[in-house]
Amino acid sequence: MIEIKVPELAESITEGTVASWLKQPGDHVEKGEAIVELETDKVNIEVPADESGTLEEQLAGEGDTVQVGQVIARLSSGSAGGTAVATKTKTEAATEAAPAPAETKTEEVGEAKKVERREEHVASPGKGPIATPAARKLARERGIDLSAVQTNDPIGRINVHDVSNHNATPAPKPEAPKAPVAAPQPVASGKDEERIKMTRRRQTIASRLVEVQQTAAMLTTFNEIDMTAVMALRKRRQEKFIKDNDVKLGFMSFFTKAAVAALKRMPYLNAEIQGNEIVLKKYYDIGIAVSAPDGLVVPVVREADRKNFGEIEKDIIHLADKARNNKLGLSDLTGGTFTITNGGVFGSLLSTPILNGPQVAILGMHTIQLRPIAIDAETIENRPMMYVALSYDHRIVDGREAVTFLKHIKDMIEDPEQLLFEA
């Protein structure tokens, strides 16, 4: 048998959830073909087969939490199956020529081997409950009496999943005096309710956002930017930019370059707190918040300070496409030093972005809207304006630094030629 184990996920991730089984018992699996999809705190990972074979057993159900290194499935080796056929053929050939006593001995040996293999997997009635070897091993490690473990298996066999559940919750389940929470039931007002279990990623997002608000001294400062100059520049250069880079020139590359320039002037916004120390980052890996089907993710544009506008736009498009198709890897999501989020794509006029811990600052962009702006004491013009917000951790970033940082962003976007002179 070939054991399929939960692979190493990441340094900080020790468990995942079985999102879906891509193969069912009895299905043939080729080497390298995905068997199961695991959902982790950050990304979904497909677990492939190391060898070809037939899926014999699933040891965890969809929605179950599994640990790194845990056996979650077993395959019968494809090569082993071929050997069995070859052996059978030889035996049949020998049977035709060999005397009857030898044939009887061959059958007895074969039957003994079958019984031996069966005993390896299932205990006899006199030896205790029926359980898989992995379940027995886990029960011994956790000091669990297998006779007390409940199972839903049709033949009463106990597997790893049953032992894990027994360890997590007591076997006896006293009936609650309150009404059972089974299927959604109409409330007294006559309205219907639907109860949906949160995905692992949504649970992680929720816990981390709450953690940030509880541990960081978060404040937000606001400003507004006249987008006239950037919009005019994009209009003039768009055709040539597409020809040279095969992507459109968007606003995000301008804000990314402006953010890098501002971070170099205000290094405490490109930092994090570790214990009683401040770690100033001398590199600029900018996270770009993307709305994915399972929740907000923040893939990272690496070394944004060393990339031109075309490279940044390509990176953002590539990462956003991977996010929407659940193809992001852990390397795409870790190590960011500063984050930019654009609620304007959904029509947000103004909002307060929450820090993406352990980072200490995040820039929020918003929708562009025509507003009457006083050009001087006598002139008012309709200008395309954008509100921007900077949320920051007041533990290490002072108000002066935060306001100055946002002012730098405003100045460079309103006069984008300044970006050409930034190192």
C-alpha positions in Angstrom: 0.0 0.0 0.0 1.1 3.6 -0.7 0.3 6.1 2.0 -0.8 9.6 0.9 0.3 12.1 3.6 -0.3 15.8 4.2 2.8 17.4 2.8 4.8 20.2 4.5 2.7 23.3 3.9 4.8 26.2 5.2 6.9 27.1 8.2 4.0 28.6 10.1 1.3 26.2 8.9 0.9 22.9 10.6 -2.6 21.9 9.5 -5.2 22.2 6.8 -8.7 21.3 5.9 -9.8 18.7 3.3 -11.5 20.9 0.8 -12.5 18.2 -1.7 -11.5 14.7 -2.8 -10.6 14.8 -6.5 -10.5 11.0 -6.6 -12.8 8.4 -5.1 -12.1 4.9 -3.8 -11.7 2.6 -6.8 -10.5 5.3 -9.1 -7.2 4.8 -10.9 -4.6 7.5 -10.2 -1.5 8.2 -12.3 1.8 9.3 -10.8 1.7 13.1 -10.2 -2.1 13.3 -10.5 -3.9 15.3 -7.8 -5.9 13.2 -5.3 -7.2 15.7 -2.8 -7.3 19.5 -2.4 -6.4 20.9 1.0 -7.4 24.4 2.2 -4.9 26.2 4.4 -5.0 29.5 6.1 -3.6 31.2 2.9 -3.9 29.0 -0.2 -5.4 25.8 -1.5 -2.9 23.0 -2.2 -3.4 19.9 -4.4 -1.8 16.7 -3.1 -0.5 14.5 -5.9 0.2 10.8 -6.0 3.9 9.8 -5.8 3.1 6.6 -7.7 0.4 5.2 -10.0 -2.2 3.0 -8.4 -5.8 2.7 -7.3 -7.3 4.7 -4.5 -8.3 2.1 -1.9 -9.2 4.2 1.1 -9.9 7.8 2.2 -8.9 8.3 5.9 -10.4 11.9 6.2 -13.6 13.4 5.1 -14.3 16.7 3.4 -14.2 19.5 6.0 -12.0 17.5 8.3 -8.9 19.2 9.8 -5.7 17.2 9.1 -2.1 17.7 10.4 1.1 17.8 8.4 2.5 14.3 8.0 -0.9 12.6 8.7 -1.9 9.7 6.4 -5.1 10.7 4.7 -5.4 8.1 1.9 -4.0 4.8 0.7 -3.2 3.6 -2.8 -2.7 0.1 -4.0 0.4 0.1 -6.1 -0.1 -0.1 -9.9 3.1 -2.2 -10.3 1.9 -4.5 -7.5 -1.3 -5.2 -9.4 0.7 -6.0 -12.5 2.8 -8.5 -10.5 -0.3 -10.2 -9.2 -1.6 -10.8 -12.7 1.8 -12.2 -13.8 2.0 -14.5 -10.8 -1.5 -15.7 -11.4 -0.6 -16.5 -15.0 2.5 -18.5 -14.0 0.5 -20.4 -11.4 -2.2 -21.3 -13.9 0.4 -22.5 -16.3 2.1 -24.6 -13.6 -1.3 -26.0 -12.5 -1.8 -27.5 -15.9 1.4 -29.5 -15.7 1.9 -30.0 -11.9 0.3 -32.9 -9.9 -2.7 -32.3 -7.7 -0.9 -32.3 -4.3 1.3 -29.4 -5.4 -1.7 -27.5 -6.6 -3.4 -28.0 -3.2 -0.3 -26.7 -1.4 -0.2 -23.6 -3.6 -3.8 -22.8 -2.8 -3.2 -23.3 0.9 -0.2 -21.0 0.8 -2.2 -18.4 -1.1 -5.1 -18.6 1.3 -2.7 -18.3 4.3 -1.2 -15.1 2.8 -4.7 -13.7 2.3 -5.6 -14.4 5.9 -2.3 -12.9 7.0 -2.9 -9.7 5.1 -6.4 -9.5 6.4 -5.2 -9.8 10.0 -2.7 -7.0 9.4 -5.6 -4.7 8.6 -8.5 -6.0 10.8 -8.5 -7.5 14.3 -10.2 -10.8 14.8 -13.4 -10.8 16.9 -11.5 -12.1 19.9 -8.8 -9.4 19.8 -11.0 -6.3 20.1 -12.7 -3.9 17.8 -12.0 -3.7 14.0 -9.6 -0.9 13.2 -7.0 0.1 10.6 -3.3 -0.1 11.6 -3.0 3.7 11.5 -6.1 4.1 13.8 -4.6 1.6 16.3 -1.3 3.5 16.2 -2.9 6.8 16.8 -5.1 5.3 19.6 -1.9 4.0 21.3 -0.2 7.3 21.0 -3.1 9.2 22.6 -4.0 6.5 25.1 -7.5 6.0 23.7 -9.5 2.8 24.3 -10.7 1.7 20.8 -13.7 0.0 22.3 -15.0 3.5 23.3 -14.5 5.0 19.8 -17.6 5.4 17.7 -17.6 4.9 13.9 -20.0 5.3 11.0 -18.3 2.7 8.9 -20.8 0.1 7.5 -18.7 -2.8 8.8 -17.8 -1.2 12.0 -14.2 -0.5 11.1 -12.5 2.3 13.1 -10.2 4.6 11.0 -7.9 7.6 11.9 -10.7 10.0 11.4 -12.8 8.3 14.1 -9.9 8.3 16.6 -9.2 12.0 15.9 -12.8 12.9 16.5 -12.9 10.9 19.7 -9.9 12.7 20.9 -11.3 16.1 20.0 -14.7 15.6 21.6 -16.0 13.2 24.2 -17.9 10.2 22.9 -21.1 10.6 24.9 -23.2 13.5 23.5 -25.8 14.5 26.0 -28.9 16.0 24.4 -29.0 19.8 24.8 -32.2 21.0 26.4 -32.5 23.7 23.7 -33.9 23.2 20.3 -31.5 21.3 18.0 -29.6 23.3 15.5 -30.1 21.0 12.5 -31.4 22.4 9.3 -32.3 26.1 8.9 -35.7 26.7 10.4 -38.1 29.6 9.9 -37.9 32.1 12.8 -40.9 33.4 14.6 -41.1 36.4 12.3 -41.7 34.1 9.4 -38.2 34.9 7.8 -35.8 32.1 6.7 -32.2 31.8 7.9 -29.3 29.9 6.3 -26.4 28.7 8.4 -23.1 28.5 6.4 -19.8 27.2 7.9 -16.9 29.6 7.5 -14.1 28.4 5.3 -10.7 28.0 6.9 -9.4 31.0 5.0 -12.4 33.2 6.1 -11.8 32.1 9.7 -8.1 33.1 9.4 -9.0 36.4 7.9 -11.5 37.1 10.7 -9.1 36.1 13.5 -6.2 38.1 12.1 -8.2 41.3 11.6 -9.5 41.1 15.1 -5.9 40.4 16.4 -4.6 43.5 14.6 -7.3 45.7 16.1 -6.6 44.3 19.5 -2.8 44.5 19.4 -2.0 47.6 17.2 -2.6 51.2 18.1 -4.3 51.8 14.7 -5.0 55.3 13.4 -6.0 56.6 9.9 -5.2 59.8 8.2 -6.8 61.0 5.0 -6.1 63.3 2.0 -7.4 63.8 -1.5 -5.6 63.7 -4.8 -6.3 65.5 -8.1 -5.9 62.7 -10.7 -5.9 65.1 -13.7 -2.2 64.8 -14.5 -2.0 61.0 -14.2 -5.2 60.5 -16.3 -3.8 62.8 -19.0 -0.4 61.0 -18.9 -2.1 57.6 -19.2 -4.2 58.9 -22.2 -1.1 60.2 -24.0 1.1 57.1 -23.4 -1.5 54.3 -23.3 -1.2 53.1 -26.9 2.7 53.0 -26.9 2.7 51.4 -23.4 0.4 48.6 -24.6 2.6 48.1 -27.7 5.8 47.9 -25.6 4.5 45.9 -22.6 1.4 44.1 -23.9 -0.5 45.3 -20.8 -2.5 48.5 -20.1 -1.0 51.3 -18.0 -3.2 51.4 -14.9 -3.3 53.5 -11.8 -1.8 50.9 -9.5 1.7 51.1 -10.9 1.7 54.8 -10.3 0.7 54.4 -6.7 3.1 51.5 -6.2 6.1 53.6 -7.4 4.9 56.6 -5.4 4.6 54.4 -2.3 8.1 53.0 -2.7 9.5 56.5 -3.0 7.5 57.7 0.1 8.7 54.6 2.1 12.3 55.5 1.4 11.7 58.9 2.9 9.7 57.5 5.8 11.3 54.1 6.6 9.3 53.5 9.8 6.3 52.8 7.6 8.2 49.9 6.0 8.9 48.1 9.2 7.4 45.7 11.8 7.6 45.2 15.5 9.2 42.1 16.9 9.1 42.0 20.7 10.7 45.2 21.9 12.6 45.8 18.6 11.7 47.6 15.4 12.7 45.8 12.2 13.3 48.3 9.4 13.0 46.7 6.0 15.5 47.8 3.4 13.6 46.1 0.6 10.2 47.0 -0.9 7.9 44.0 -1.4 4.5 45.6 -1.9 1.4 43.7 -1.2 -1.6 44.4 -3.5 -5.0 43.4 -2.0 -7.1 41.3 -4.4 -10.7 40.1 -3.9 -10.7 36.3 -4.5 -13.7 33.9 -4.4 -12.8 32.7 -0.9 -12.0 36.1 0.6 -9.4 38.9 0.4 -5.8 37.9 -0.3 -2.7 40.0 -0.6 -0.2 38.7 -3.1 3.2 40.5 -3.2 5.0 42.3 -5.9 8.7 41.6 -5.1 11.4 44.2 -5.3 9.0 46.9 -6.6 11.7 49.5 -6.3 13.7 47.7 -9.0 10.8 47.3 -11.5 9.5 49.7 -14.1 5.8 50.5 -14.7 5.4 47.7 -17.2 6.9 45.0 -15.0 4.7 46.1 -12.0 1.6 46.1 -14.2 2.4 42.6 -15.4 3.1 41.3 -11.9 -0.2 42.7 -10.6 -2.3 41.2 -13.5 -0.5 37.8 -13.1 -1.0 37.7 -9.3 -4.7 38.8 -9.6 -5.4 36.1 -12.2 -3.8 33.4 -9.9 -5.8 34.7 -7.0 -9.2 34.5 -8.8 -8.3 31.0 -10.0 -7.1 29.7 -6.6 -3.6 29.2 -8.0 -1.6 31.4 -5.6 1.3 29.7 -3.8 2.6 30.5 -0.3 5.6 32.2 -1.8 3.1 34.7 -3.5 1.6 35.7 -0.2 4.4 35.9 2.3 7.0 38.6 3.2 5.2 41.8 2.1 6.5 45.0 3.8 3.7 47.4 2.9 0.2 47.0 1.4 -2.0 48.9 -1.0 -5.7 48.2 -1.3 -8.1 49.7 -3.8 -11.7 49.9 -2.7 -12.4 52.2 -5.6 -12.8 49.4 -8.0 -16.0 48.5 -6.1 -17.2 52.2 -5.9 -15.9 53.0 -2.4 -15.7 56.7 -1.9 -13.9 56.6 1.5 -12.9 53.9 4.0 -10.5 53.0 6.8 -8.3 50.1 5.7 -7.2 47.7 8.4 -3.5 46.9 8.8 -2.2 43.7 7.2 -0.1 42.5 10.2 2.7 42.4 11.0 3.0 45.4 8.7 2.6 48.8 10.3 0.9 50.7 7.4 -1.5 50.3 4.6 -2.6 52.7 1.8 -6.2 52.8 0.7 -7.2 54.1 -2.7 -10.8 54.9 -3.6 -13.1 55.7 -6.5 -12.3 58.7 -8.7 -15.1 61.2 -8.7 -15.6 64.6 -10.4 -15.9 67.3 -7.7 -15.8 71.1 -7.9 -12.3 72.2 -6.8 -11.2 75.8 -6.0 -8.2 76.4 -8.3 -7.7 79.9 -6.9 -9.7 82.6 -5.2 -11.8 83.2 -8.3 -11.8 79.9 -10.3 -13.6 76.7 -9.6 -13.2 73.6 -11.8 -14.6 70.1 -11.9 -11.6 67.8 -11.3 -11.3 64.0 -11.0 -10.6 63.6 -7.3 -9.6 60.5 -5.3 -9.7 60.2 -1.5 -6.7 58.3 -0.1 -6.3 56.9 3.4 -3.3 55.7 5.3 -3.9 53.5 8.3 -0.8 53.1 10.5 0.4 51.6 13.8 0.8 54.5 16.2 3.2 52.4 18.4 6.1 53.2 16.0 4.6 55.6 13.5 3.9 59.1 14.6 1.2 61.4 13.2 3.8 63.7 11.6 5.3 60.8 9.7 2.0 59.4 8.6 0.7 62.8 7.3 4.0 63.5 5.6 4.0 60.1 3.9 0.5 60.7 2.5 1.5 64.2 1.4 4.4 62.7 -0.6 2.0 60.3 -2.3 -0.3 63.2 -3.2 2.5 65.3 -4.6 3.9 62.6 -6.8 0.6 61.5 -8.2 -0.4 65.1 -9.0 3.0 65.6 -10.6 3.9 62.1 -11.9 7.0 63.4 -13.6 8.6 63.4 -10.1 8.6 59.6 -10.2 11.2 59.7 -13.0 13.7 61.3 -10.5 13.1 58.9 -7.6 15.9 56.5 -7.0 
